[in-house]
């Protein structure tokens, strides 16, 4: 059996191919629509789409604890619901797992002071 000879060019091509295949595997194939009802609270809401899971992060820039209700609509998958309690100066996150292939997910986040 002939020995495999590795040159700098071959190594570069192999590493580049590996990186591209990882990037293609992790590619997100759905869109996210974010609907926020923050009731004047100083919050930052962001979505982090990944393949098979959608993460919603809420950062509380205020001085009071808040509760955020999160509703996920990824039809034809059943609706998903979650909630977060976010202390002042903290960030909390909620995750929604795919049970079917998504093309679009609508996320509604409604926050109010805890009290």
N, C-alpha and C positions, 0 to 999 in steps of 0.2 A: 504494500500500500504506500503510495507516495506521501511524503511529509507535506503538511500545509505550511506554506511560506507566507508570513505576514510582513507586509511592508507598510510604511507610513500611509501610503495612499489607500491600501486595502483596509487598514484599521480605521481611517477617517470615514470611508464609505460604510463600513459596518456600524460604526457608532452613529452616524447620521441616519442610517436606515432604522436603527433601533429607536432613536428619538422620534422620528416621524411616525413610526408605527404606534408608539405610546401616545403621541398627541392625537392621532386619528382615533384611537380607541377611546380616549377620554373626551372626545368632542361632544358638545351638547347639541341635541337635535330638536330642541323645543324653544318656544318663546315664552316670556313671562310678562304678564301685565300686573302691575302693582296698583291697588286702590287703597289709599290711606285715609283714615278718619282719625286725626290726632287730637282733635278738640283743643287746639291752641297750645298743646304741650310741646316743650322743646325736645323732640325726639328725632332720631335719625333711623329710618327703616331702609334696609337693603336686602336684596335677594342675591343668593349665590347659587346659580344653577349648576348642577353636576349631572353626569349621566346616571339616571336611576334615582336621584334624590334631589330635592330642592330645599335649600336652607334659607330661612328668614332670620335676619339679625336685627335686633332693636337696641339702640343705644339711648339711654336716658341722660340728657344733658341738663335736667332740671334738679329741683331740690326735694321733690316728693316721689314716693314710690308709685309706680303705675302698673295697671293691669292691661294687657293687650290680648284681645281675642283675634285669632288668626283662622281664616277660612280659605281652604284650597278647593278650586274647581278645575279639575283636569279631566273633563268629560272625554271618554265614557266611563272613566273610573269614578266610583262613588265619591261624594264630597268628603273632604278631610277637615278636621277641626283641631285646633290646639289653643293654648293660652300661655302667656308669659307674664311673670311678675318681675319687673325691672326696678332695682334699687337705684337711687341717684348716683350718677357717675359710672354706672355699670352697663355692660352689654350682655344680653341673653339671646339665645337662639332656639329655634324650633325647626324640626326637619320633617319633610313629607316624602315618604317612600313611594316609588312607582310600583304599581301592581299590574299596569298595562303600559304599552308604549304611548308616550305623550307627544302631542304636536304643539299644544298651547296650554299654559296653566295661568289661571287668574287667581291672584292672591289678594284677599281683602283683609286689611289690618285695621282694627278699631281699638283705640287706646283711651283710657280715662284714668284719672287719679284713683288710687286705691284708698278706699275710706269708707 
